Amino acid sequence: MHKLIKNVEQAATEEDKREFYEVIRDIAEHPVVLQMKEFPHHCDTSCYDHCLHVAYYNYCICKSLHLDARSAARAGMLHDLFLYDWRTHARETGEHFHAMTHPRAALLNAEKYFELNDLEREIILKHMWPVTLPIPTNPEVLVIAYTDKYCGFVEIARAYSEKCKSWMPHTSS
């Protein structure tokens, strides 16, 4: 799948990028969604930027696989619309298990502000599969299950790469 992402990145044209943004523009520019910029997600990546990354890869991969790229992108932009800092949420509310509960919170928030189709609802609700149990019934859900984890890994790795250089042993060439 990593190779698929790299191939999709290389194949994306400027027209693809414009088309992608037109699909998510109303969501990406909505005041409630813009609030996600205030919440850290993976290290120094905001929740908004993480969702934008996931939405973009969802769109590109689903488009290349002839799936519903529009719904995948829109749901990707909304999949973490939980609107709180998950690092302090349990301490402040007593609600634990963010990984298992945030998909429903994101879905409820998304439904408040946007009209969603059934596929978008399923993508948002099941994006943490297999951590959460509802089994996906559409391939677009499997795409986000992967892209979400891939983007999270890359965002964390990027943040730690500089820190690691200071303590990793150097090799001579």
C-alpha positions as CSV (number, residue, x, y, z in Angstrom):
1,M,0.0,0.0,0.0
2,H,2.9,2.4,0.7
3,K,4.0,1.9,-2.9
4,L,0.5,2.7,-4.1
5,I,0.6,6.0,-2.1
6,K,3.9,6.9,-3.7
7,N,2.7,6.0,-7.2
8,V,-0.5,8.1,-6.6
9,E,1.5,11.0,-5.3
10,Q,3.7,11.0,-8.4
11,A,0.8,10.6,-10.8
12,A,-1.3,13.5,-9.3
13,T,-1.5,16.5,-11.6
14,E,-2.2,20.1,-10.7
15,E,-5.7,19.5,-12.2
16,D,-6.2,16.5,-9.8
17,K,-5.2,18.8,-6.9
18,R,-7.6,21.5,-8.0
19,E,-10.3,19.0,-8.5
20,F,-9.7,17.5,-5.0
21,Y,-9.9,21.0,-3.3
22,E,-13.1,21.8,-5.1
23,V,-14.6,18.6,-3.7
24,I,-13.7,19.5,-0.1
25,R,-13.8,23.4,-0.3
26,D,-17.1,23.9,1.5
27,I,-15.8,21.6,4.3
28,A,-12.2,22.9,4.5
29,E,-13.4,26.5,4.7
30,H,-16.2,26.0,7.2
31,P,-15.7,27.8,10.5
32,V,-16.3,24.7,12.6
33,V,-13.8,22.7,10.6
34,L,-11.3,25.5,10.8
35,Q,-11.4,25.1,14.6
36,M,-9.5,21.9,14.1
37,K,-6.4,24.0,13.4
38,E,-6.4,24.8,17.1
39,F,-6.1,21.2,18.2
40,P,-2.8,19.3,18.1
41,H,-3.1,15.8,16.7
42,H,0.1,13.9,15.9
43,C,3.0,15.8,17.4
44,D,3.1,19.2,15.7
45,T,0.5,18.3,13.1
46,S,-2.9,20.0,13.7
47,C,-6.1,18.0,13.5
48,Y,-7.0,20.1,10.5
49,D,-3.8,19.3,8.6
50,H,-4.1,15.6,9.5
51,C,-7.6,15.5,8.1
52,L,-6.5,17.3,5.0
53,H,-3.7,14.8,4.4
54,V,-6.0,11.8,4.9
55,A,-8.7,13.4,2.6
56,Y,-6.1,14.0,-0.1
57,Y,-4.8,10.4,-0.1
58,N,-8.3,9.0,0.2
59,Y,-9.3,11.0,-2.9
60,C,-6.2,10.0,-4.9
61,I,-6.3,6.3,-4.0
62,C,-10.1,5.9,-4.5
63,K,-9.9,7.8,-7.8
64,S,-7.2,5.5,-9.0
65,L,-9.2,2.4,-7.9
66,H,-12.4,3.8,-9.5
67,L,-14.2,4.1,-6.1
68,D,-16.2,7.0,-4.8
69,A,-13.3,9.5,-4.5
70,R,-15.7,12.4,-3.7
71,S,-17.2,10.7,-0.7
72,A,-13.8,9.4,0.5
73,A,-12.3,12.9,0.4
74,R,-15.2,14.6,2.1
75,A,-15.4,11.9,4.9
76,G,-11.6,12.1,5.2
77,M,-11.8,15.8,5.9
78,L,-14.4,15.1,8.6
79,H,-13.2,11.9,10.1
80,D,-11.5,13.5,13.2
81,L,-14.0,16.4,13.7
82,F,-14.2,15.6,17.4
83,L,-13.1,19.2,18.4
84,Y,-11.1,18.6,21.5
85,D,-7.5,18.0,22.5
86,W,-7.4,14.2,22.9
87,R,-4.3,14.4,25.1
88,T,-6.2,16.2,27.9
89,H,-9.8,15.0,27.1
90,A,-9.8,12.0,29.5
91,R,-8.4,14.0,32.4
92,E,-10.9,16.8,31.8
93,T,-14.0,14.7,31.2
94,G,-13.3,11.2,32.6
95,E,-14.1,9.8,29.1
96,H,-11.3,7.4,28.3
97,F,-10.6,5.3,25.1
98,H,-10.4,8.2,22.7
99,A,-9.4,5.9,19.9
100,M,-12.6,4.0,20.2
101,T,-15.0,6.8,20.9
102,H,-13.9,9.7,18.7
103,P,-15.4,8.3,15.4
104,R,-18.9,8.6,16.8
105,A,-18.1,12.1,18.2
106,A,-16.8,13.1,14.8
107,L,-19.8,11.7,13.0
108,L,-22.2,13.5,15.3
109,N,-20.4,16.8,14.7
110,A,-20.2,16.3,11.0
111,E,-24.0,15.6,10.8
112,K,-24.7,18.8,12.7
113,Y,-23.0,20.9,10.0
114,F,-23.1,19.0,6.8
115,E,-25.4,16.8,4.7
116,L,-23.7,13.4,4.6
117,N,-24.5,10.4,2.4
118,D,-24.5,6.9,3.8
119,L,-21.0,6.1,2.5
120,E,-19.5,9.3,4.2
121,R,-21.2,8.3,7.4
122,E,-19.7,4.8,7.3
123,I,-16.3,6.1,6.4
124,I,-16.3,8.5,9.4
125,L,-17.7,6.0,11.8
126,K,-15.5,3.0,10.8
127,H,-12.2,4.8,10.0
128,M,-10.5,3.3,13.1
129,W,-11.2,-0.3,12.0
130,P,-9.9,-2.8,13.1
131,V,-9.4,-0.9,16.5
132,T,-13.2,-0.4,16.5
133,L,-15.4,-3.3,15.8
134,P,-18.0,-2.3,13.2
135,I,-16.8,-4.2,10.1
136,P,-16.5,-2.0,6.9
137,T,-19.0,-2.9,4.2
138,N,-17.4,-0.6,1.5
139,P,-13.8,-0.6,0.1
140,E,-13.6,3.2,0.7
141,V,-13.6,2.5,4.4
142,L,-10.6,0.2,4.1
143,V,-8.8,3.0,2.2
144,I,-9.3,5.4,5.1
145,A,-8.4,2.8,7.6
146,Y,-5.0,2.6,5.9
147,T,-4.5,6.3,4.9
148,D,-5.4,7.5,8.4
149,K,-2.7,5.2,10.0
150,Y,-0.2,6.0,7.2
151,C,-0.6,9.7,7.6
152,G,-0.4,9.5,11.4
153,F,2.8,7.5,11.1
154,V,4.4,9.9,8.7
155,E,3.3,12.9,10.8
156,I,4.9,11.4,13.9
157,A,8.0,10.2,12.1
158,R,8.6,13.6,10.6
159,A,8.3,15.2,14.1
160,Y,10.7,12.8,15.6
161,S,13.2,12.5,12.8
162,E,15.2,15.6,13.9
163,K,15.1,14.6,17.5
164,C,16.4,11.1,16.6
165,K,19.3,12.5,14.7
166,S,20.8,13.9,17.9
167,W,21.0,10.5,19.7
168,M,21.2,8.0,16.8
169,P,24.7,6.5,16.2
170,H,26.4,8.0,13.2
171,T,27.8,5.7,10.6
172,S,30.8,6.4,8.4
173,S,30.4,6.2,4.6
